[in-house]
Amino acid sequence: MGAQLGQEEISLAAQQQALAAAFQQVQELAQRLDPTLVKTVAAEAQKAAGSLAGLEKRLSKAAETKHETAYAQLTALKDKLFPDGGLQERTDNVLSILINNPGFIAQLITCFEPLKLEFAVVQEG
């Protein structure tokens, strides 16, 4: 479903690598200046990597929810245009349309090209 709707893959791998590289530089600096801080830097690097991983999960969930909503909207539209999997004009009564739009039959006549062998989408109104 996701790929068909153009859902992008959410990955923060490049950001994780950049973060790891930055913390590696900080760790090297700590090693030179005060080796007792190396473990502290490593712990902070682990926390930051965990935070970024948590953000990646939340972004993935948000993208999934967005695309589920789009899929539901498309499904609802398809069901309205093709009720019970059939053609709309096979289930809707033309009298209900004529009540709101008395010129509907004349509008249909101008839109139809019976020898074209194609569907015609007619917007009411």
N, C-alpha and C positions, 0 to 999 in steps of 0.2 A: 504494500500500500504506500509506504513512505516514498520509495523511489519513483513510483508512478505520479505522485503529487509533487515531485521535485524537492522532497525533503533532503536537506543537506546533512551530511554526517558531522556531528559535533565532536571535535577533538581538540584538546588543548595540549597535545603532545609537544608541539613546537614551543609553546609557552613554558611547559614543564622543563624542557631542555634548557631554555634561556635562564629560567630560575635556578636550575641546578648549576649552570655555568657561573652565574652571579655568586651563588653561595660558595662555589669552589674557590673563587677569587677571595672572598671574605675569609674563608677557612685558611687559605695560604697566608693571608695577611696576619691572621690570628696566630698561626704557627710561628711566624717570624717575630711578632711582637710579644705575645704572651701565650705559650702553648697550653696553659690551663683553660683558655677560652675555646679551644678547638671543639671540645664536646658540646659546649653551649651553642656554638655556631651550627654544629651538626643537628642538634635538637631543633633549633629554629628552622633549619632547612627542611627537616622532616615535617614540622608543623605547617610551613608554607606550602609544601608539596601536597599535603593532605587537604589544605584549604582549597587549593587549585583543583584538586580532584573532585572535591565536593561541589565546586562551582560547575565543573564539567557535567556532573550528573544532573544538577538543577537545570542547566541550559538544555541538555538532551531531553529532559522531561518537558520543559516548556515548548521545545520544538515539536515533540510528539503530540502534546495537547493541541497545539495550533493546527497541526495537520489532521488530527482526529476531528476537530471542529469543521475544517474545510471539507473533509470527506463526508461528514454528516450532512452538511449543507448541500453538497452535490447529490447525495443519495436522496434527500428530500425533494430536490428539484426534479430528479429523474422520476421519482414516484408520482409527482404531480403531473408531469408531462406524459408519463406512461403508466397510468393507474393499473394495478394488478398485472403489470408487464405487457399490457396491451396499448392500443392507441387511445388517446384522450377522447377523440370524437366518437369512439365506440362506447364510451361509458357516460360521458356528459350529455345532458339533455339540451338540445339547442334552444328550447323554450326558456330555460333559465338565463341564457345569454341574451335572447331577444328582449327580455323584460328590461334589462339595463342598457341595451344597445339595439334599438329598433332597426337601424340601418345595417345590421350585421350581415344579413344575407347578401345585400348589394356589395358590401365590402368583400365578402368571400368570392363573389362572381368576378370582381376585378382582379383578384389575386390568383385565381386558379388557372393553371395551364395543364389540362388533363392529359395531353399527349407527351408531356415532359418526363413522366415516370420518376418524379422526385417528390419528396415531402415538401410541403409549403408551410412555413411557420407564419401564422397570422397573429399580429398583436391586436388585441381588442381595444377599441376606442378610437 
